[in-house]
Amino acid sequence: MDAIDQKVFNQFQTMIEATMATGETCAESIASAAEKVASALLAGNRVFTCGEHSSSLVAQLLTNYLAQGYEIDRPGFPSLNLNQIAQQSGATDRYNQVLKTQAASGDILILLSGGDNSSLLHGALNTALDRGMSIILVSTENDDSLINLVSYNDVHISLGSASAALIVQSQVQIVQCLCALIDNHIFGGE
């Protein structure tokens, strides 16, 4: 194996190890999150998603999967991405403004953080709590201020520490697993 082939192999080996670690440490909290989201959707509530930096792309992916379907052909679920709705606003409280006008008690806010204790995510989380929403936080070890706001009624999915690229990869895998489980809760299946 030459040096380039070894680098490719090492890259995939690292991704596989990160996938296995995420599955081992997050399975229970992912299952709890899926149950919470499915229950909220069945009760007529909506799901709001939000992320900062690369995690904003993962939040949009989650919204798309919920609204358009993931693995099965099904009706869309009411899901809004705060990043997309507030993308033209430069206001430091842009996510809060959307939640104050759109969200209701019983809705779900799914926050995906890359480990920077984002003040925008912090504000969204506080507004969601004030509105009586349930929170699902996907965080890393450097998200102390966000983690401290999550209550026992909410779901915290902790990715621990990893490089930014592996965090995004793990978030995508969590989103895909979450959507498959939500569909299974609502529509049945294997």
N, C-alpha and C positions, 0 to 999 in steps of 0.2 A: 504494500500500500504506500503510495507516494504521499508527500506532505499535504497536498490539497485534499486528496481523498481522506486522509486522517482528520483534517479539519472538519470536513463534511460529516464524517462519522461521529466525531466528538460533539458537534452541534446537535445532531439528532439524538445522541445518547443523553445529553444534558436535558433536552426537551422531554424525552421519555421519562427520565428520573423526576423532573418537575411534575409531569402529569401523574405519575404514581404517588408522589408525595401529596399532591392536592387531593387525589382520590382518597387516600388513607386518612388525611387529617380533616377533610371538609365534608365527608359523606353525610354525616348526621345533620349538620347545619344546612346543607343543600336540600336534603329531604324535608326538613322543617320549613325552609323558605318556600319550597314548592307547594307544600300543603297550605301555608298561609296565603300565598298568592291565589291558588285555586279556590280556596274558600271565599276570598274577597271577590274574585271574578264571578263566582256563582251567586254571590249576594248582590251583584249589580254594581260593584265598585270598580274603580279604575286603577291602573298602574302607571306611575310616573317613574321615569328613569333619568339618571344624571351621572355624569362623570367629568373629570377634568383631564386635560392633556390627552394622551393616548386612550385613556379609559372612556373618554367621551365617545369614541368610535365603538367601543364595546357596548356602551349604554344604548347607542343608536341601533346596533345590531339586535339587542334584546327587544327593543321597541318593535323593530321590524318583524322579528320572529313571533312576538305576541300578536301583533296586528294582522300579519299575513299568513301565519302558520309556520311551523318548524318542519316536522317530518310527515305530518298528515294533512290532508286537505280538510279544512275545517273553517267555520266562521271565525272572523277576526275578533280578538279581545280588545277592549278599550285600553289603549296604552299610548302615553304621550312622552316624548323625549324633551326634557327641559332645555338641553343644549340646543336643539333645533329650534324650538319655539323662541328662545331668547337670544339667538345667535346675532341678531342685529343690534342688540342692546349692549352698551359698554358699562352699564350701571353695575356697581359692586353688589347690588342686591337683586340682580336680574332673575335668579331662580326663585327667590322669595316672592317677587311680584307675581310670577305665574302661579305659584302655589296658592297665594292669597286669593286669587281670582278664580282659579280652576279646581282646586282640590277641596275635598270634603272629608269629614270624619269617616273612617272605614276604608278610605283609599290607601294604597301602598306606595311608598317611595323606596325605590331601589337605588342606592348610591354605590358607585364603583370608584374607589380611590386608589391612586398609585403610590400612596405613602407620603404625601406632602402636607397633610392636615389642612387642606384647601379651605380658605375662609369662605369661598363661595359654597362649597359643600357643607361647611359648618352652618352657614346661614340657612341653607335649604333644609338641613336636618332640624334646626330649631323651629323653623316655620312649620314643617310637617308635624312636629310634636305639638305645637300650639293648635294646629288644625285637627288633632286627634287621629292622625294617620299612623299606620304601622310602618316600621322601618325595617329594611333589609340592607345591611351594610356589608359590602365586600371590601376588606381593608388589608393593609400590610402592618407590620410591626411599628411603623413610624406614624401611625394615625391616632395617637393617643387622645387628642381633643375630640375626634369623632367617636372613637370607641367609648369614651366616658359618657357620651350622651345617650347611648343605646341602652334601653331598659330590658328587664327580664321578659317583657312581652314581645320584644322585637327579636330579630335574628341577626347574628353577627357571624359572618363567614371570614375567618382570618387566614390569609395566605402566608403569614410569617414574613420572612425576608427572602428576597431574591432580586435578580437584576430586573430592570424595567421591562425588558423584552419578555422575560419569563413570567412576570406579573401579568402582562397583557395576555399572553398565551393562556395562563391559568384562568384569567377572567373569561376569556372566550369559551373555554371548556366548561366552566361553571355555568355560563349562560346557556350553552347547548344542553347540558344535563338538566338544568332547571326547567327549560322549556319542554324537554321530553317528559319530565316528571309531571309538569302541570297538565300537559295533554293527557297523560295517563290517568291522573286524578279525575279529570273532567269527563273524558270520553272512554276511559277504560283501555285495556290493552295488556300487552305482556309486561 
